[in-house]
Each structure stands twice: as structure tokens, then as C-alpha cells.
Amino acid sequence: MEYKRLGRTDVMVSELCLGTMTWGTQNTEAEGHAQIDMSLDHGVNFIDTAEIYPTTPQSLEKQGATEEILGKWLAANKAKRANVVVATKVAGPGAMNVKGRNGRPITPETIREALELSLGRLQTDYVDLYQFHWPNRGAYHFRAMWDYAPKGEDIEGVRDNMRACLETMGDLIKEGKVRHFGTSNETVWGIMNFLRLAEDEGLPRMVSVQNEYSLLARYYDTDMAEMTMYENVGLLAYSPIACGLLSGKYRGGATPKGSRKSINENLAGRITEWSMAAVEGYAAIAEKHGLDFTQMSLGWTLTRPFLTSSIYGATSLDQVKTALGAADVRLSKEVLDEIQMVRRAYPIPM
């Protein structure tokens, strides 16, 4: 397992991060704890969650259950807490309605409210990485890029909100409740404004951005990649195997019992004529070179120079073991060249 610096901090995180969004629906508490133990035994020191998890499926009734499951593990393993980087998120209005918040945006008030509830569920005094789950102004993610357009909002009002939120993050860092600040589903414009405010006004500097990134979702590869690499804002890639599409388990129209596809038929818009054709192209490369398809797909994300950590999720320990094996995969130039050929044929497949 390799480790990468989180932004410009002194925190080193494993290149693979354990995702948790299935805990509480598709996974029991015991299964979640077993995933943590196996991951840590293989060198993972990074766990990502959110106040709205689990989201397979989304449910106001279940909301917060994932943090509670992680919290029970942390409470039972207090000696290990200092060696585990725990990341969670406060939800913006585009992510999902939070029970009791009535769609309110991310503000100083909702940040504090959400963090206190998360700390209680996590049974810890601090969060290593606190992330804004969704920009208040909307986002291009989850296939919204096909018709989303900036709304032409009051830019100074947007920046005032950003400033106020960063000031609150600074206060929480001074209070010892948060170590570092990151974001999710963000854009170049959003990140650069956060960075400019931080630099000009001595506010906390963003260390990471958690955006979707996989062989099927490579929107990040242009401006975002350049900007975040040069600005030392690390990519935390979510859905690196595209909710299982890049494991091959849905080939031929298959829908395994208990899988994400059995809950969400088109995987939030990821299943299209073009994405399934691209899957076949990538699967053929893995078969030709004797590679496990999941490990090739996940291992490919680890080759990207701007990536800090790739977030894998699982519903079984066998899936966790397979994902962890990606850390040992080394893709040849021939494999990478063939991957690029499929990408050229299906550049935006979903």
C-alpha cells in the first residue's frame, strides 16, 4: 500500500480509501466492522462516510446509520483512532434532503449543527477531514452535466457564503473538532474561489476534492486535473469502478441479487448503450492480459498523477479483498495504451 500526502498537510493517507455508503442497508454493523478490520490489516488508514449515508437506497429513516456503525467501531478501538483518518461530510441541498434541515444550504449554522451530530454518531471528538458534500449553487455531477447550467447567481453573495463557511471551518479547527477541510462534487471555479479566499484572508485551505472518477467517468481529466495537481488539492475518487459496472458483474444484462443494480436499475444514469459498450471494451483488455477486471479498473485510477486516494465500496469481504489487491497491480504500457483506445471510442459514455 502506498501513501499520499493530503493536500499540503502532514497527513499521509492510503491510496485506497474504504467507502461506507452501504453500511446500514446493504451491510450490517458486523459486516461494516469486518470491512474496517480487513482494510486496516492491509494498510488502509483512510475511511470516508457522510451524514446522509447510507444511500443504497436513500432513506431519511436510515440516515446517519453509517456514521453510527463506524462510531461503534471507533468506540471499541480507541487505541487505533489516532492512526485512522476519518472523513465525513455535511450535505448541501443538491445531495439529499437532511431530516430536520428542510433543504437548507451549507451555512455556518448548518455546518456546526451537522458536525455536532456527526461527532455524536461517530463517537469521536474530532473529524480528520470535513467535506462540503455539494455546492450550494448546484453541480454537474450524477449525469446533471447534460443539462445543468450555472444560474447566474449573485456572485458576491456566493463568495460571502464561501467566506462565512471557511471562517466557521477555521473556528472548528481552532476548537479541535476538525483537522482539515475538503469538498465534493466541486468545479474549478468553486475550488479556485475557496483557495483565493483562504490565501487572501488567512482562512483554512482546501486539501481535497471528492469527485466521481473512473474509466467511464473522466470529466476530471482536463481543467480539474491540472488545477488541483498544481494547487495541491488531492482528488479522492468516488465510484472508481462505476458502482460495479467496471467489475463486469452486470455484463449481459445481469442483475445479481443484492447488488446496487437491484436497488437502482440504471445505477443513477450510469447504464447506457455507450457505457455498456465501453465496459465490454475494457473487460476485453483485462481478459487479454489475465487481469482481474475490478483490479485493473481500480488500479488504473492509482496511476493518475493527481489522485490522492481512490474510494472503494463493498458489500462482501470477498469484494473488499479484491479491491485491496488493486494496490499490487502494475499496469503495463500496452494495457494503458489499449485503455486509451477504448476511451477514444467512448469518451463520455454516461
Phi, psi and omega in degrees: 000129175263160183233143182237150178286136179275101183061226178258018182274180175263010180275127177253126181242150179294147182292346171246136181238135180280118175271155192229008193292353177266351184286121180112345174234289180282339179235143176278171176301314181298321179292321177298317180294323178295323177296319178298311183299315180295318181296313179296324178297337180258015172098358177290134177233015190230125180230131182245135177216192180196156181296334183270356181284150007279156178234028177232079359271173176292139182201124176297326181296321183272349186307131181095347183297326182294314177299323179297320179295315177296321180298323178293325176293316180298321180294326181275351183227051186301328181293339182266351187303317184295340182260004180245126178271111183258124178243136172219181189219152169256133188276134169273172185295339180278343184283304179179146178296135178263132184301131180087352183256346174053041174075013180297145180285177174286120179221170175308321182291314182288330176299310181295317180301312182293318182297316180299320178293320179295317179300321178296315180292323182281347180055047178220159182273345184208158174247133182289321181223117179251124189241141170280118191288335188198135177296142177300332186275002182101176184204165180271358191279170182056049176067007178288347183298338182291335180221358178287141174218144176306144188272356182068040182290172174294104187298319179294326176294321177297315180293324177298319177295316178301314181299313181298320179292321177293322177299319178295318177300320178299319178296318181293326176293316178297327179283352179082011181270341178223141176265316184215160185244136175219182180218180183209148179056040183259170181242172176302314182300314181297313182295316181296325177291319175299317181293320180294316178298318180298316182290315185288330189240012176065037181258168183302137181268132178300135182252343185202160172225129180257103180233160178292137179202125179197179175301334180265345184229089186243033178297335185289343194291350183257251186300319181299316182298312181297310184298311184290330178292313182287334181266002180059045171249106189285140175280127168254106188276120173260158184052049182291343172245024172052053178056031177100347179303321184271016168261343181089000187287347179256010181296146179071018179081010182294147175225086181301143180301132178081001181282168178301323181293333178288343179261320182231102193304321181251017176052052178055043176086005182281337181269112177223170176304320185282322180293321180291326175293320178296319177304316179298320179296315180290322178298322180297325178295314179300316180296317181300322186257010177066033181257146170292130186299315179300314183292325176295315183295313180289318179297329178298319180299329182288346179277349186281129189294339182265359184276134173264313180205147180249127188266111178260143174239157183206156173245001177214158179292331175298320178293322177298314181300317179298314180299316180298329179295342179297334180295338181260359182278132175240115184272130181287165176298325179297316178298314181296322178295320180291323175299319180296326178294319177293321179300320179296326179286329182226071187292325179225076189281353182211000000 
